[in-house]
Amino acid sequence: MKIDHNLLIILLCFTISACKPEPTSEQVEVSTVLADKVVPLPDENAAAKNCQFVLGFDAWEPYQYIDVGDRVAGLDIELVAAVAEQMGCHLTYQQGTWVDLLMALKEGEVDILLGASKTESREQFAFFSDPYRIEEFSLYIRKDDTQTAEYKTLKDFINNGSQIGIVGDYVYGPEVSILLDGADTSKYFVNAIMGELNVARLLDGDIDGFLEDSFVGATLLRRKALHEYIVAHGLTIHTGDAYVMFSQKSVSLEQLSTFNEELQKVKKTEHYQNILDKYSF
């Protein structure tokens, strides 16, 4: 039988084409790169991968501490984590003593430290954020002490012979410093090595009140269930602002600027106030 040669050629081409193997995944990848027509899918975690900070902390409840399940928690941790989240940055944590962490920040091994005071010496190796919270002390008295509850100032306490407990290493600001330096007024202040000792002395009647960081004092009363015995008098002393320190070796000025921008936004939110309220009672 005579076969049409043109038809035979068409059939052979069709057969060869049908038997061609499917391209491998490697071949597909190469072809798409060469074609330059495939746009990669956006990585939602790309910002976090490119922005990672090591946050150093020295355990001090309620600001920075290890919670149940080895979770790093605290007032300062929550506030700064909220800002980092808005920046799209990921935080990892490194615990240590304050002295060791300062050295690590100076060397760029730690990126962030919290609750810092701004000093000229520290500005040689660290950037400082805008203030992220204020630092203040509150005066605490016995709940049934109606007499001291009527006093308006620390001088009223002193003029009435009241004893006020303080912690030796704390800086209470210029108002208290003047009283501590005065020959006639310093005798009304009783030093303690820790805040818990002032709580015991107040309950025993050895002192008439004590000064404590407002958030630390609230934590002490809550943790020891002492609200029925000790209350905040209402007298507070503002001692300064708390800043975030950033290592100049590992953090850029651009990142500092972005942090400050997001910090101002967070401070205007209900979430920011909720965090403060959470540790105030």
C-alpha positions as CSV (number, residue, x, y, z in Angstrom):
1,M,0.0,0.0,0.0
2,K,1.3,3.4,-0.9
3,I,1.8,5.7,2.1
4,D,1.8,9.5,1.8
5,H,5.3,10.6,2.9
6,N,4.0,13.9,4.2
7,L,1.5,12.2,6.4
8,L,4.2,9.8,7.7
9,I,6.5,12.7,8.7
10,I,3.6,14.4,10.6
11,L,2.8,11.2,12.5
12,L,6.5,10.7,13.5
13,C,6.8,14.3,14.8
14,F,3.6,13.8,16.9
15,T,4.9,10.6,18.4
16,I,8.3,12.1,19.4
17,S,6.6,15.0,21.0
18,A,4.2,12.8,22.9
19,C,7.1,10.7,24.3
20,K,9.1,13.7,25.5
21,P,9.5,13.4,29.3
22,E,8.1,16.0,31.7
23,P,10.6,18.5,32.8
24,T,12.1,17.9,36.3
25,S,11.5,20.4,39.1
26,E,15.1,21.5,38.7
27,Q,14.5,22.2,35.1
28,V,11.4,24.2,35.9
29,E,13.3,26.3,38.4
30,V,16.0,27.0,35.9
31,S,13.6,27.9,33.2
32,T,11.6,30.3,35.4
33,V,14.8,32.1,36.5
34,L,15.9,32.5,32.9
35,A,12.5,33.7,31.8
36,D,12.5,36.2,34.7
37,K,8.7,36.2,34.6
38,V,8.0,34.5,38.0
39,V,7.6,36.9,41.0
40,P,8.5,35.2,44.3
41,L,5.7,35.0,46.9
42,P,6.1,37.6,49.7
43,D,7.6,36.3,52.9
44,E,5.4,37.6,55.8
45,N,8.3,37.0,58.2
46,A,10.9,38.7,56.1
47,A,11.0,41.8,58.3
48,A,11.4,39.8,61.5
49,K,14.2,37.8,59.9
50,N,16.0,40.9,58.9
51,C,15.4,42.7,62.2
52,Q,16.4,40.7,65.3
53,F,17.5,42.1,68.6
54,V,19.1,40.4,71.6
55,L,17.5,41.9,74.7
56,G,19.6,41.6,77.9
57,F,17.8,41.5,81.2
58,D,18.7,41.4,84.9
59,A,15.8,39.8,86.8
60,W,13.9,42.5,88.8
61,E,10.2,41.9,89.3
62,P,7.9,43.3,88.0
63,Y,10.0,44.9,85.3
64,Q,11.9,41.9,84.0
65,Y,11.8,38.3,85.3
66,I,11.3,34.6,84.5
67,D,7.7,33.6,84.7
68,V,6.1,30.2,84.7
69,G,7.4,27.9,82.0
70,D,10.7,29.8,81.8
71,R,8.9,32.6,79.9
72,V,10.6,36.0,80.0
73,A,7.9,38.5,81.3
74,G,7.5,41.8,83.0
75,L,6.3,45.4,82.6
76,D,9.4,46.6,80.6
77,I,9.5,43.4,78.6
78,E,5.9,43.8,77.5
79,L,6.2,47.5,76.6
80,V,9.3,47.0,74.5
81,A,8.0,43.8,72.9
82,A,4.9,45.7,71.8
83,V,7.1,48.3,70.0
84,A,9.3,45.6,68.5
85,E,6.2,43.8,67.1
86,Q,5.1,47.0,65.4
87,M,8.6,47.3,63.9
88,G,8.4,43.7,62.6
89,C,11.4,42.8,64.7
90,H,12.1,39.5,66.6
91,L,13.4,39.5,70.2
92,T,15.6,36.9,71.8
93,Y,16.6,37.2,75.5
94,Q,19.9,36.9,77.4
95,Q,19.9,37.0,81.2
96,G,22.8,38.3,83.2
97,T,24.0,40.8,85.9
98,W,23.6,44.5,85.1
99,V,27.4,44.9,85.0
100,D,27.9,42.0,82.6
101,L,25.1,43.1,80.4
102,L,26.5,46.7,80.1
103,M,29.8,45.2,78.9
104,A,28.0,43.0,76.4
105,L,26.0,46.0,75.1
106,K,29.2,47.9,74.7
107,E,30.8,45.1,72.7
108,G,27.6,44.6,70.5
109,E,26.9,41.1,71.9
110,V,23.6,42.4,73.4
111,D,21.5,44.9,71.4
112,I,19.1,46.2,74.0
113,L,18.9,46.9,77.7
114,L,15.8,48.2,79.5
115,G,15.0,50.6,82.4
116,A,18.2,52.6,81.9
117,S,19.1,56.0,83.1
118,K,20.8,58.3,80.6
119,T,24.3,59.3,81.5
120,E,27.2,60.9,79.6
121,S,29.5,57.9,80.1
122,R,26.8,55.5,78.7
123,E,26.2,57.8,75.7
124,Q,29.8,57.0,74.6
125,F,28.8,53.5,73.6
126,A,24.9,53.4,73.6
127,F,22.0,55.1,71.9
128,F,19.0,56.0,74.0
129,S,15.4,55.8,73.0
130,D,12.8,58.4,73.9
131,P,11.4,57.8,77.4
132,Y,9.1,54.8,77.4
133,R,7.8,55.2,81.0
134,I,8.4,57.4,84.0
135,E,10.1,56.3,87.2
136,E,8.5,57.2,90.5
137,F,8.4,56.2,94.2
138,S,5.3,55.9,96.3
139,L,4.9,56.2,100.1
140,Y,3.3,53.2,101.8
141,I,1.7,53.2,105.3
142,R,-0.3,50.9,107.5
143,K,-3.9,50.8,106.4
144,D,-5.2,51.5,110.0
145,D,-2.9,54.5,110.5
146,T,-5.3,57.4,110.1
147,Q,-2.9,60.0,111.5
148,T,-0.1,59.6,108.9
149,A,-2.8,59.3,106.2
150,E,-3.5,63.0,106.8
151,Y,0.0,64.1,106.1
152,K,0.6,65.9,102.8
153,T,4.4,65.9,102.5
154,L,7.5,64.1,103.7
155,K,8.2,67.1,105.8
156,D,4.9,66.5,107.6
157,F,6.1,63.0,108.5
158,I,9.4,64.4,109.7
159,N,7.9,67.2,111.7
160,N,5.7,64.7,113.5
161,G,8.6,62.4,114.3
162,S,7.6,59.6,111.9
163,Q,10.2,57.1,110.7
164,I,10.4,56.4,107.0
165,G,12.0,53.3,105.6
166,I,14.2,53.4,102.5
167,V,16.5,51.0,100.6
168,G,20.2,52.0,100.8
169,D,21.2,51.8,97.2
170,Y,18.1,53.5,95.7
171,V,18.3,57.0,94.2
172,Y,15.1,58.9,95.4
173,G,15.6,62.2,93.6
174,P,16.7,65.7,94.8
175,E,13.8,66.2,97.2
176,V,14.6,63.1,99.3
177,S,18.4,63.6,98.9
178,I,18.2,67.0,100.6
179,L,16.4,65.5,103.5
180,L,18.9,62.6,103.7
181,D,21.8,65.1,103.7
182,G,20.3,67.3,106.4
183,A,21.7,66.9,109.9
184,D,18.2,67.4,111.5
185,T,16.2,65.3,109.0
186,S,18.4,62.4,108.1
187,K,17.7,60.7,111.4
188,Y,14.1,60.1,110.4
189,F,15.1,57.7,107.5
190,V,15.8,54.1,108.3
191,N,18.0,52.1,105.8
192,A,17.2,48.6,104.7
193,I,19.0,46.2,102.4
194,M,15.8,45.3,100.5
195,G,12.2,46.4,100.2
196,E,10.8,43.3,101.9
197,L,12.6,44.3,105.1
198,N,10.7,47.6,105.1
199,V,7.4,45.8,104.7
200,A,8.2,43.7,107.8
201,R,9.3,46.8,109.8
202,L,6.1,48.6,108.9
203,L,3.9,45.7,110.0
204,D,5.9,45.5,113.2
205,G,5.5,49.2,113.9
206,D,9.2,49.9,113.7
207,I,8.7,52.5,111.0
208,D,5.7,54.6,110.0
209,G,6.0,54.3,106.3
210,F,8.4,53.4,103.5
211,L,9.3,54.6,100.1
212,E,9.3,52.1,97.2
213,D,9.2,52.1,93.5
214,S,5.5,52.3,92.6
215,F,5.4,49.2,90.5
216,V,7.7,47.2,92.8
217,G,5.6,48.2,95.8
218,A,2.3,47.2,94.1
219,T,3.9,43.8,93.3
220,L,5.1,43.3,96.9
221,L,1.6,43.9,98.3
222,R,0.0,41.7,95.6
223,R,2.4,38.8,96.0
224,K,2.2,38.8,99.8
225,A,-1.5,39.5,99.9
226,L,-1.0,42.6,102.1
227,H,-3.6,45.0,100.8
228,E,-5.6,44.6,104.0
229,Y,-2.6,45.8,106.1
230,I,-0.6,48.2,103.9
231,V,-1.8,50.8,101.4
232,A,-0.3,53.5,99.2
233,H,-0.5,56.8,101.0
234,G,-1.0,58.8,97.8
235,L,2.3,60.7,98.0
236,T,4.5,60.0,94.9
237,I,8.0,61.3,93.9
238,H,8.9,61.4,90.2
239,T,12.6,60.6,89.9
240,G,13.1,60.6,86.2
241,D,12.4,58.7,83.0
242,A,13.2,55.1,81.9
243,Y,15.0,54.7,78.5
244,V,15.9,51.8,76.3
245,M,19.6,51.5,75.6
246,F,20.8,50.3,72.2
247,S,24.3,49.2,71.4
248,Q,26.1,51.5,69.0
249,K,28.0,48.6,67.6
250,S,25.0,46.5,66.5
251,V,22.0,48.9,66.1
252,S,21.8,51.6,63.5
253,L,20.5,55.2,63.9
254,E,17.8,54.3,61.4
255,Q,16.6,51.5,63.6
256,L,16.7,53.8,66.7
257,S,14.5,56.3,64.7
258,T,12.1,53.6,63.7
259,F,11.8,52.4,67.3
260,N,11.1,55.9,68.6
261,E,8.4,56.4,65.9
262,E,6.7,53.2,66.8
263,L,7.1,53.9,70.5
264,Q,5.1,57.1,70.2
265,K,2.3,55.3,68.4
266,V,2.2,52.5,71.0
267,K,2.1,55.0,73.9
268,K,-1.1,56.4,72.5
269,T,-2.9,53.0,72.4
270,E,-5.1,51.4,75.0
271,H,-2.8,48.4,75.0
272,Y,0.0,50.6,76.5
273,Q,-2.1,51.8,79.3
274,N,-3.4,48.3,79.9
275,I,0.1,47.1,80.5
276,L,0.8,49.8,83.0
277,D,-2.5,49.1,84.8
278,K,-1.7,45.4,84.9
279,Y,1.3,46.0,87.1
280,S,-0.1,48.9,89.2
281,F,-2.4,46.9,91.4
